[in-house]
Amino acid sequence: MEEEPLFNHDILFQLVQTRMPFGKYEGQLICNLPDAYFEWFKRKGFPKGKIGMLLQTMYEIKLNGLSYLLEPLKKQ
């Protein structure tokens, strides 16, 4: 039986390709949103669904100083 991976690498690609669909930063790539915006969502609550999952993932990446992982993907 094959184990399911703990992390879906496609999520990283989605962070550098998906644009914010609403709000003050509508149209901006999620990976380029300012830290304060993620902190605001953390306080107020992330939206439900895929966009909320992507925002929360990006928040965790920034919080843990892992933004450098996205740099090679941005260049593709």
N, CA, C and O atoms as a CHARMM CRD file, in Angstrom:
* protein
*
  304
    1    1 MET  N      0.84400  -1.18900   0.00000 PROA 1      0.00000
    2    1 MET  CA     0.00000   0.00000   0.00000 PROA 1      0.00000
    3    1 MET  C      0.88700   1.25000   0.00000 PROA 1      0.00000
    4    1 MET  O      1.80200   1.36500   0.81500 PROA 1      0.00000
    5    2 GLU  N      0.61300   2.17700  -0.91200 PROA 2      0.00000
    6    2 GLU  CA     1.40900   3.38400  -1.04200 PROA 2      0.00000
    7    2 GLU  C      0.88200   4.46700  -0.11000 PROA 2      0.00000
    8    2 GLU  O     -0.32200   4.72000  -0.05400 PROA 2      0.00000
    9    3 GLU  N      1.79900   5.10800   0.62500 PROA 3      0.00000
   10    3 GLU  CA     1.40500   6.18400   1.52400 PROA 3      0.00000
   11    3 GLU  C      1.15600   7.46400   0.75400 PROA 3      0.00000
   12    3 GLU  O      1.84100   7.75800  -0.22600 PROA 3      0.00000
   13    4 GLU  N      0.17200   8.22100   1.20200 PROA 4      0.00000
   14    4 GLU  CA    -0.12500   9.50900   0.59200 PROA 4      0.00000
   15    4 GLU  C      0.90400  10.53100   1.07800 PROA 4      0.00000
   16    4 GLU  O      1.21800  10.56300   2.26800 PROA 4      0.00000
   17    5 PRO  N      1.43700  11.36800   0.17800 PROA 5      0.00000
   18    5 PRO  CA     2.43500  12.36200   0.60600 PROA 5      0.00000
   19    5 PRO  C      1.83500  13.34800   1.60500 PROA 5      0.00000
   20    5 PRO  O      0.63800  13.63500   1.56600 PROA 5      0.00000
   21    6 LEU  N      2.67800  13.86300   2.49800 PROA 6      0.00000
   22    6 LEU  CA     2.22800  14.81100   3.50700 PROA 6      0.00000
   23    6 LEU  C      1.99600  16.20100   2.92500 PROA 6      0.00000
   24    6 LEU  O      1.26600  17.00800   3.50000 PROA 6      0.00000
   25    7 PHE  N      2.61800  16.47200   1.78500 PROA 7      0.00000
   26    7 PHE  CA     2.49600  17.79700   1.19600 PROA 7      0.00000
   27    7 PHE  C      2.26600  17.68800  -0.30100 PROA 7      0.00000
   28    7 PHE  O      2.91500  16.89600  -0.98400 PROA 7      0.00000
   29    8 ASN  N      1.35700  18.47200  -0.79400 PROA 8      0.00000
   30    8 ASN  CA     1.04500  18.51100  -2.21500 PROA 8      0.00000
   31    8 ASN  C      1.86100  19.63200  -2.85400 PROA 8      0.00000
   32    8 ASN  O      1.59700  20.81000  -2.61200 PROA 8      0.00000
   33    9 HSD  N      2.85500  19.26800  -3.67200 PROA 9      0.00000
   34    9 HSD  CA     3.73500  20.24900  -4.29800 PROA 9      0.00000
   35    9 HSD  C      2.99500  21.18900  -5.24900 PROA 9      0.00000
   36    9 HSD  O      3.46600  22.29300  -5.52300 PROA 9      0.00000
   37   10 ASP  N      1.84900  20.75800  -5.74700 PROA 10     0.00000
   38   10 ASP  CA     1.06500  21.61300  -6.64000 PROA 10     0.00000
   39   10 ASP  C      0.61600  22.89000  -5.93600 PROA 10     0.00000
   40   10 ASP  O      0.38800  23.91100  -6.58400 PROA 10     0.00000
   41   11 ILE  N      0.49100  22.83400  -4.61900 PROA 11     0.00000
   42   11 ILE  CA     0.06600  24.01200  -3.86400 PROA 11     0.00000
   43   11 ILE  C      1.07600  25.14100  -4.04100 PROA 11     0.00000
   44   11 ILE  O      0.69000  26.30300  -4.16700 PROA 11     0.00000
   45   12 LEU  N      2.35900  24.80800  -4.05000 PROA 12     0.00000
   46   12 LEU  CA     3.39000  25.84300  -4.24100 PROA 12     0.00000
   47   12 LEU  C      3.22300  26.52000  -5.59600 PROA 12     0.00000
   48   12 LEU  O      3.34500  27.74100  -5.70100 PROA 12     0.00000
   49   13 PHE  N      2.94500  25.73300  -6.63000 PROA 13     0.00000
   50   13 PHE  CA     2.71600  26.31100  -7.95700 PROA 13     0.00000
   51   13 PHE  C      1.47700  27.20600  -7.94800 PROA 13     0.00000
   52   13 PHE  O      1.46900  28.26400  -8.57800 PROA 13     0.00000
   53   14 GLN  N      0.44200  26.78600  -7.24200 PROA 14     0.00000
   54   14 GLN  CA    -0.77900  27.58200  -7.17400 PROA 14     0.00000
   55   14 GLN  C     -0.54400  28.92300  -6.48500 PROA 14     0.00000
   56   14 GLN  O     -1.16700  29.92200  -6.84300 PROA 14     0.00000
   57   15 LEU  N      0.34800  28.95000  -5.50300 PROA 15     0.00000
   58   15 LEU  CA     0.63900  30.19500  -4.78900 PROA 15     0.00000
   59   15 LEU  C      1.27800  31.24200  -5.69000 PROA 15     0.00000
   60   15 LEU  O      1.08700  32.44000  -5.48100 PROA 15     0.00000
   61   16 VAL  N      2.03500  30.80000  -6.69100 PROA 16     0.00000
   62   16 VAL  CA     2.70100  31.75300  -7.59100 PROA 16     0.00000
   63   16 VAL  C      1.89500  32.00500  -8.87200 PROA 16     0.00000
   64   16 VAL  O      2.30100  32.81200  -9.70800 PROA 16     0.00000
   65   17 GLN  N      0.76300  31.32300  -9.02900 PROA 17     0.00000
   66   17 GLN  CA    -0.05000  31.48400 -10.23400 PROA 17     0.00000
   67   17 GLN  C     -1.44000  32.04800  -9.96000 PROA 17     0.00000
   68   17 GLN  O     -2.06600  32.60800 -10.86000 PROA 17     0.00000
   69   18 THR  N     -1.93000  31.91000  -8.73300 PROA 18     0.00000
   70   18 THR  CA    -3.29800  32.30900  -8.41100 PROA 18     0.00000
   71   18 THR  C     -3.34400  33.76700  -7.97600 PROA 18     0.00000
   72   18 THR  O     -2.53700  34.21800  -7.16300 PROA 18     0.00000
   73   19 ARG  N     -4.29200  34.48000  -8.52700 PROA 19     0.00000
   74   19 ARG  CA    -4.47700  35.89600  -8.18800 PROA 19     0.00000
   75   19 ARG  C     -5.59700  36.03700  -7.15400 PROA 19     0.00000
   76   19 ARG  O     -6.55800  35.26800  -7.15000 PROA 19     0.00000
   77   20 MET  N     -5.45600  37.01400  -6.29900 PROA 20     0.00000
   78   20 MET  CA    -6.46000  37.29700  -5.28000 PROA 20     0.00000
   79   20 MET  C     -7.74700  37.71700  -5.98900 PROA 20     0.00000
   80   20 MET  O     -7.74200  38.67400  -6.76400 PROA 20     0.00000
   81   21 PRO  N     -8.85000  37.00800  -5.72900 PROA 21     0.00000
   82   21 PRO  CA   -10.08100  37.27300  -6.48200 PROA 21     0.00000
   83   21 PRO  C    -10.94800  38.40700  -5.92800 PROA 21     0.00000
   84   21 PRO  O    -11.94400  38.77200  -6.55300 PROA 21     0.00000
   85   22 PHE  N    -10.59400  38.96900  -4.77700 PROA 22     0.00000
   86   22 PHE  CA   -11.44100  39.99900  -4.17400 PROA 22     0.00000
   87   22 PHE  C    -10.60700  40.87200  -3.23900 PROA 22     0.00000
   88   22 PHE  O     -9.44800  40.57700  -2.94800 PROA 22     0.00000
   89   23 GLY  N    -11.23000  41.95300  -2.78200 PROA 23     0.00000
   90   23 GLY  CA   -10.63300  42.78100  -1.74400 PROA 23     0.00000
   91   23 GLY  C     -9.64900  43.82100  -2.24000 PROA 23     0.00000
   92   23 GLY  O     -9.53100  44.08600  -3.43600 PROA 23     0.00000
   93   24 LYS  N     -8.96000  44.39100  -1.29500 PROA 24     0.00000
   94   24 LYS  CA    -8.02200  45.48300  -1.54400 PROA 24     0.00000
   95   24 LYS  C     -6.93900  45.11500  -2.54600 PROA 24     0.00000
   96   24 LYS  O     -6.47900  45.96100  -3.31300 PROA 24     0.00000
   97   25 TYR  N     -6.53300  43.85000  -2.53500 PROA 25     0.00000
   98   25 TYR  CA    -5.43900  43.39200  -3.40600 PROA 25     0.00000
   99   25 TYR  C     -5.92600  42.51000  -4.54500 PROA 25     0.00000
  100   25 TYR  O     -5.19100  41.65300  -5.03700 PROA 25     0.00000
  101   26 GLU  N     -7.15700  42.72200  -4.95800 PROA 26     0.00000
  102   26 GLU  CA    -7.71700  41.94600  -6.06600 PROA 26     0.00000
  103   26 GLU  C     -6.79400  42.02700  -7.28000 PROA 26     0.00000
  104   26 GLU  O     -6.36200  43.10800  -7.68000 PROA 26     0.00000
  105   27 GLY  N     -6.50200  40.85600  -7.86000 PROA 27     0.00000
  106   27 GLY  CA    -5.66200  40.78600  -9.04900 PROA 27     0.00000
  107   27 GLY  C     -4.19100  40.53200  -8.76100 PROA 27     0.00000
  108   27 GLY  O     -3.43800  40.18200  -9.67000 PROA 27     0.00000
  109   28 GLN  N     -3.76900  40.70300  -7.51000 PROA 28     0.00000
  110   28 GLN  CA    -2.37800  40.44500  -7.14400 PROA 28     0.00000
  111   28 GLN  C     -2.15300  38.95100  -6.94100 PROA 28     0.00000
  112   28 GLN  O     -3.04200  38.24600  -6.46200 PROA 28     0.00000
  113   29 LEU  N     -0.97200  38.46900  -7.30200 PROA 29     0.00000
  114   29 LEU  CA    -0.63000  37.07200  -7.03300 PROA 29     0.00000
  115   29 LEU  C     -0.56800  36.85600  -5.52500 PROA 29     0.00000
  116   29 LEU  O     -0.07100  37.70800  -4.78900 PROA 29     0.00000
  117   30 ILE  N     -1.07000  35.72600  -5.07500 PROA 30     0.00000
  118   30 ILE  CA    -1.09500  35.43700  -3.64600 PROA 30     0.00000
  119   30 ILE  C      0.30800  35.50000  -3.04300 PROA 30     0.00000
  120   30 ILE  O      0.47900  35.99200  -1.92800 PROA 30     0.00000
  121   31 CYS  N      1.30000  35.01200  -3.75900 PROA 31     0.00000
  122   31 CYS  CA     2.66400  35.01700  -3.23700 PROA 31     0.00000
  123   31 CYS  C      3.22200  36.42300  -3.06200 PROA 31     0.00000
  124   31 CYS  O      4.21400  36.60300  -2.35700 PROA 31     0.00000
  125   32 ASN  N      2.60300  37.43100  -3.69100 PROA 32     0.00000
  126   32 ASN  CA     3.10000  38.80800  -3.61900 PROA 32     0.00000
  127   32 ASN  C      2.30300  39.69500  -2.66200 PROA 32     0.00000
  128   32 ASN  O      2.58400  40.88800  -2.54800 PROA 32     0.00000
  129   33 LEU  N      1.33200  39.13500  -1.98600 PROA 33     0.00000
  130   33 LEU  CA     0.53500  39.92900  -1.05300 PROA 33     0.00000
  131   33 LEU  C      1.38800  40.32100   0.15100 PROA 33     0.00000
  132   33 LEU  O      2.27500  39.56600   0.54800 PROA 33     0.00000
  133   34 PRO  N      1.13100  41.49600   0.73700 PROA 34     0.00000
  134   34 PRO  CA     1.93400  41.93200   1.88600 PROA 34     0.00000
  135   34 PRO  C      1.64400  41.10600   3.14400 PROA 34     0.00000
  136   34 PRO  O      0.54500  40.58300   3.33100 PROA 34     0.00000
  137   35 ASP  N      2.65700  41.00900   3.98600 PROA 35     0.00000
  138   35 ASP  CA     2.53500  40.24400   5.23200 PROA 35     0.00000
  139   35 ASP  C      1.35000  40.70100   6.07100 PROA 35     0.00000
  140   35 ASP  O      0.64800  39.87900   6.65900 PROA 35     0.00000
  141   36 ALA  N      1.12700  42.00000   6.12600 PROA 36     0.00000
  142   36 ALA  CA     0.04200  42.54000   6.95300 PROA 36     0.00000
  143   36 ALA  C     -1.32400  41.99600   6.53100 PROA 36     0.00000
  144   36 ALA  O     -2.21600  41.83900   7.36400 PROA 36     0.00000
  145   37 TYR  N     -1.48400  41.71300   5.25400 PROA 37     0.00000
  146   37 TYR  CA    -2.76800  41.17900   4.76300 PROA 37     0.00000
  147   37 TYR  C     -3.00200  39.76800   5.31400 PROA 37     0.00000
  148   37 TYR  O     -4.11800  39.42600   5.70600 PROA 37     0.00000
  149   38 PHE  N     -1.95300  38.96200   5.34100 PROA 38     0.00000
  150   38 PHE  CA    -2.07900  37.60700   5.89800 PROA 38     0.00000
  151   38 PHE  C     -2.32600  37.66400   7.39800 PROA 38     0.00000
  152   38 PHE  O     -3.09600  36.87100   7.94000 PROA 38     0.00000
  153   39 GLU  N     -1.66800  38.60600   8.06500 PROA 39     0.00000
  154   39 GLU  CA    -1.87100  38.77200   9.50600 PROA 39     0.00000
  155   39 GLU  C     -3.30100  39.19800   9.80200 PROA 39     0.00000
  156   39 GLU  O     -3.89000  38.75700  10.78900 PROA 39     0.00000
  157   40 TRP  N     -3.85900  40.05100   8.95500 PROA 40     0.00000
  158   40 TRP  CA    -5.24600  40.47500   9.10700 PROA 40     0.00000
  159   40 TRP  C     -6.19400  39.27900   8.97800 PROA 40     0.00000
  160   40 TRP  O     -7.11100  39.11100   9.78200 PROA 40     0.00000
  161   41 PHE  N     -5.96000  38.45200   7.95500 PROA 41     0.00000
  162   41 PHE  CA    -6.78900  37.24600   7.79200 PROA 41     0.00000
  163   41 PHE  C     -6.63800  36.31400   8.98500 PROA 41     0.00000
  164   41 PHE  O     -7.61600  35.69700   9.40700 PROA 41     0.00000
  165   42 LYS  N     -5.44200  36.19700   9.53400 PROA 42     0.00000
  166   42 LYS  CA    -5.21700  35.33700  10.69200 PROA 42     0.00000
  167   42 LYS  C     -6.07700  35.81200  11.86500 PROA 42     0.00000
  168   42 LYS  O     -6.64600  34.99600  12.59100 PROA 42     0.00000
  169   43 ARG  N     -6.17000  37.12000  12.04900 PROA 43     0.00000
  170   43 ARG  CA    -6.98500  37.66600  13.14500 PROA 43     0.00000
  171   43 ARG  C     -8.48100  37.53500  12.86600 PROA 43     0.00000
  172   43 ARG  O     -9.25500  37.17800  13.75400 PROA 43     0.00000
  173   44 LYS  N     -8.87900  37.82400  11.63600 PROA 44     0.00000
  174   44 LYS  CA   -10.30500  37.87100  11.28800 PROA 44     0.00000
  175   44 LYS  C    -10.86900  36.52400  10.83700 PROA 44     0.00000
  176   44 LYS  O    -12.07600  36.29200  10.90400 PROA 44     0.00000
  177   45 GLY  N     -9.98300  35.64300  10.37800 PROA 45     0.00000
  178   45 GLY  CA   -10.41900  34.34600   9.86600 PROA 45     0.00000
  179   45 GLY  C    -10.20200  34.26100   8.36500 PROA 45     0.00000
  180   45 GLY  O    -10.58700  35.15400   7.61100 PROA 45     0.00000
  181   46 PHE  N     -9.57900  33.17300   7.95100 PROA 46     0.00000
  182   46 PHE  CA    -9.34100  32.96300   6.52000 PROA 46     0.00000
  183   46 PHE  C    -10.64800  32.55800   5.84600 PROA 46     0.00000
  184   46 PHE  O    -11.49000  31.91100   6.47000 PROA 46     0.00000
  185   47 PRO  N    -10.82700  32.93300   4.57500 PROA 47     0.00000
  186   47 PRO  CA   -12.03700  32.51300   3.85800 PROA 47     0.00000
  187   47 PRO  C    -12.09200  30.99600   3.72700 PROA 47     0.00000
  188   47 PRO  O    -11.08200  30.30900   3.87300 PROA 47     0.00000
  189   48 LYS  N    -13.25100  30.50400   3.45900 PROA 48     0.00000
  190   48 LYS  CA   -13.43200  29.05800   3.25100 PROA 48     0.00000
  191   48 LYS  C    -13.00900  28.70200   1.83300 PROA 48     0.00000
  192   48 LYS  O    -12.89400  29.57100   0.96900 PROA 48     0.00000
  193   49 GLY  N    -12.78200  27.43500   1.61100 PROA 49     0.00000
  194   49 GLY  CA   -12.49400  26.93900   0.27300 PROA 49     0.00000
  195   49 GLY  C    -11.03100  27.03600  -0.10800 PROA 49     0.00000
  196   49 GLY  O    -10.15000  27.23800   0.72800 PROA 49     0.00000
  197   50 LYS  N    -10.80700  26.88500  -1.40600 PROA 50     0.00000
  198   50 LYS  CA    -9.44700  26.82400  -1.94700 PROA 50     0.00000
  199   50 LYS  C     -8.66400  28.10800  -1.67600 PROA 50     0.00000
  200   50 LYS  O     -7.49700  28.04600  -1.28900 PROA 50     0.00000
  201   51 ILE  N     -9.29300  29.27400  -1.87600 PROA 51     0.00000
  202   51 ILE  CA    -8.57700  30.53600  -1.68300 PROA 51     0.00000
  203   51 ILE  C     -8.14100  30.68700  -0.23100 PROA 51     0.00000
  204   51 ILE  O     -7.04500  31.17600   0.04300 PROA 51     0.00000
  205   52 GLY  N     -8.98700  30.27500   0.68900 PROA 52     0.00000
  206   52 GLY  CA    -8.63300  30.32900   2.10500 PROA 52     0.00000
  207   52 GLY  C     -7.46400  29.41300   2.43000 PROA 52     0.00000
  208   52 GLY  O     -6.57800  29.77800   3.20300 PROA 52     0.00000
  209   53 MET  N     -7.46200  28.22900   1.84200 PROA 53     0.00000
  210   53 MET  CA    -6.36500  27.28400   2.05200 PROA 53     0.00000
  211   53 MET  C     -5.06500  27.85900   1.50900 PROA 53     0.00000
  212   53 MET  O     -4.02200  27.73000   2.14900 PROA 53     0.00000
  213   54 LEU  N     -5.10900  28.49300   0.33700 PROA 54     0.00000
  214   54 LEU  CA    -3.90800  29.08400  -0.24800 PROA 54     0.00000
  215   54 LEU  C     -3.40200  30.25300   0.59800 PROA 54     0.00000
  216   54 LEU  O     -2.19800  30.37800   0.82000 PROA 54     0.00000
  217   55 LEU  N     -4.30300  31.10200   1.06700 PROA 55     0.00000
  218   55 LEU  CA    -3.90900  32.23500   1.90800 PROA 55     0.00000
  219   55 LEU  C     -3.28700  31.74900   3.21700 PROA 55     0.00000
  220   55 LEU  O     -2.26900  32.27800   3.66100 PROA 55     0.00000
  221   56 GLN  N     -3.89600  30.75500   3.81900 PROA 56     0.00000
  222   56 GLN  CA    -3.38000  30.21800   5.07200 PROA 56     0.00000
  223   56 GLN  C     -2.01900  29.55300   4.87100 PROA 56     0.00000
  224   56 GLN  O     -1.13100  29.68000   5.71500 PROA 56     0.00000
  225   57 THR  N     -1.85700  28.84900   3.75900 PROA 57     0.00000
  226   57 THR  CA    -0.57800  28.22200   3.44100 PROA 57     0.00000
  227   57 THR  C      0.49900  29.28000   3.24800 PROA 57     0.00000
  228   57 THR  O      1.61400  29.13300   3.74900 PROA 57     0.00000
  229   58 MET  N      0.16900  30.35300   2.52000 PROA 58     0.00000
  230   58 MET  CA     1.14300  31.41500   2.29100 PROA 58     0.00000
  231   58 MET  C      1.49100  32.10100   3.60500 PROA 58     0.00000
  232   58 MET  O      2.64800  32.46200   3.82000 PROA 58     0.00000
  233   59 TYR  N      0.52400  32.28500   4.47600 PROA 59     0.00000
  234   59 TYR  CA     0.78100  32.85800   5.80300 PROA 59     0.00000
  235   59 TYR  C      1.80600  32.01100   6.54800 PROA 59     0.00000
  236   59 TYR  O      2.75500  32.54700   7.12000 PROA 59     0.00000
  237   60 GLU  N      1.62400  30.70300   6.54500 PROA 60     0.00000
  238   60 GLU  CA     2.54300  29.79800   7.24800 PROA 60     0.00000
  239   60 GLU  C      3.93400  29.82300   6.61800 PROA 60     0.00000
  240   60 GLU  O      4.94100  29.77500   7.32500 PROA 60     0.00000
  241   61 ILE  N      3.98800  29.89700   5.29500 PROA 61     0.00000
  242   61 ILE  CA     5.27900  29.96900   4.60400 PROA 61     0.00000
  243   61 ILE  C      6.02100  31.24000   5.03100 PROA 61     0.00000
  244   61 ILE  O      7.20800  31.19400   5.35400 PROA 61     0.00000
  245   62 LYS  N      5.31600  32.36500   5.02800 PROA 62     0.00000
  246   62 LYS  CA     5.94300  33.63000   5.41500 PROA 62     0.00000
  247   62 LYS  C      6.32500  33.61600   6.89500 PROA 62     0.00000
  248   62 LYS  O      7.41000  34.06800   7.25800 PROA 62     0.00000
  249   63 LEU  N      5.45700  33.11100   7.73200 PROA 63     0.00000
  250   63 LEU  CA     5.69500  33.06700   9.17600 PROA 63     0.00000
  251   63 LEU  C      6.95600  32.27100   9.50700 PROA 63     0.00000
  252   63 LEU  O      7.69100  32.61500  10.43300 PROA 63     0.00000
  253   64 ASN  N      7.19500  31.22000   8.75400 PROA 64     0.00000
  254   64 ASN  CA     8.33500  30.33900   9.01000 PROA 64     0.00000
  255   64 ASN  C      9.56500  30.67000   8.16500 PROA 64     0.00000
  256   64 ASN  O     10.53200  29.90800   8.14300 PROA 64     0.00000
  257   65 GLY  N      9.52600  31.80600   7.47100 PROA 65     0.00000
  258   65 GLY  CA    10.68200  32.25100   6.70500 PROA 65     0.00000
  259   65 GLY  C     11.02400  31.36300   5.52000 PROA 65     0.00000
  260   65 GLY  O     12.19500  31.18700   5.18200 PROA 65     0.00000
  261   66 LEU  N     10.00000  30.80600   4.89400 PROA 66     0.00000
  262   66 LEU  CA    10.21700  29.86600   3.78700 PROA 66     0.00000
  263   66 LEU  C      9.86500  30.44300   2.41600 PROA 66     0.00000
  264   66 LEU  O      9.75200  29.69600   1.44400 PROA 66     0.00000
  265   67 SER  N      9.69400  31.74300   2.33000 PROA 67     0.00000
  266   67 SER  CA     9.31700  32.36500   1.05200 PROA 67     0.00000
  267   67 SER  C     10.31800  32.07500  -0.06000 PROA 67     0.00000
  268   67 SER  O      9.96200  32.07200  -1.23900 PROA 67     0.00000
  269   68 TYR  N     11.56700  31.83300   0.31800 PROA 68     0.00000
  270   68 TYR  CA    12.59600  31.53100  -0.68500 PROA 68     0.00000
  271   68 TYR  C     12.25900  30.28100  -1.49700 PROA 68     0.00000
  272   68 TYR  O     12.75300  30.12200  -2.61300 PROA 68     0.00000
  273   69 LEU  N     11.44100  29.41200  -0.96100 PROA 69     0.00000
  274   69 LEU  CA    11.05300  28.20100  -1.69100 PROA 69     0.00000
  275   69 LEU  C     10.25400  28.52700  -2.95100 PROA 69     0.00000
  276   69 LEU  O     10.23400  27.74000  -3.89700 PROA 69     0.00000
  277   70 LEU  N      9.60700  29.67000  -2.96200 PROA 70     0.00000
  278   70 LEU  CA     8.76700  30.05700  -4.10500 PROA 70     0.00000
  279   70 LEU  C      9.53800  30.77500  -5.20300 PROA 70     0.00000
  280   70 LEU  O      9.06200  30.86300  -6.33500 PROA 70     0.00000
  281   71 GLU  N     10.72100  31.29000  -4.88400 PROA 71     0.00000
  282   71 GLU  CA    11.48200  32.08100  -5.85800 PROA 71     0.00000
  283   71 GLU  C     11.74200  31.34700  -7.17000 PROA 71     0.00000
  284   71 GLU  O     11.51300  31.92700  -8.23100 PROA 71     0.00000
  285   72 PRO  N     12.21200  30.09300  -7.14800 PROA 72     0.00000
  286   72 PRO  CA    12.43000  29.39100  -8.43300 PROA 72     0.00000
  287   72 PRO  C     11.13100  29.19500  -9.22500 PROA 72     0.00000
  288   72 PRO  O     11.14500  29.18300 -10.45600 PROA 72     0.00000
  289   73 LEU  N     10.02500  29.04300  -8.52200 PROA 73     0.00000
  290   73 LEU  CA     8.73000  28.83900  -9.19600 PROA 73     0.00000
  291   73 LEU  C      8.23900  30.13200  -9.85400 PROA 73     0.00000
  292   73 LEU  O      7.58200  30.09000 -10.89400 PROA 73     0.00000
  293   74 LYS  N      8.55500  31.26600  -9.25300 PROA 74     0.00000
  294   74 LYS  CA     8.14900  32.55500  -9.82000 PROA 74     0.00000
  295   74 LYS  C      8.81500  32.80600 -11.16400 PROA 74     0.00000
  296   74 LYS  O      8.25600  33.48900 -12.02300 PROA 74     0.00000
  297   75 LYS  N     10.00700  32.25400 -11.34300 PROA 75     0.00000
  298   75 LYS  CA    10.77700  32.47500 -12.56800 PROA 75     0.00000
  299   75 LYS  C     10.30700  31.59200 -13.72600 PROA 75     0.00000
  300   75 LYS  O     10.66900  31.83300 -14.87700 PROA 75     0.00000
  301   76 GLN  N      9.51000  30.58000 -13.42600 PROA 76     0.00000
  302   76 GLN  CA     9.04800  29.65500 -14.47500 PROA 76     0.00000
  303   76 GLN  C      7.91700  30.25000 -15.27000 PROA 76     0.00000
  304   76 GLN  O      7.40700  29.61100 -16.19100 PROA 76     0.00000
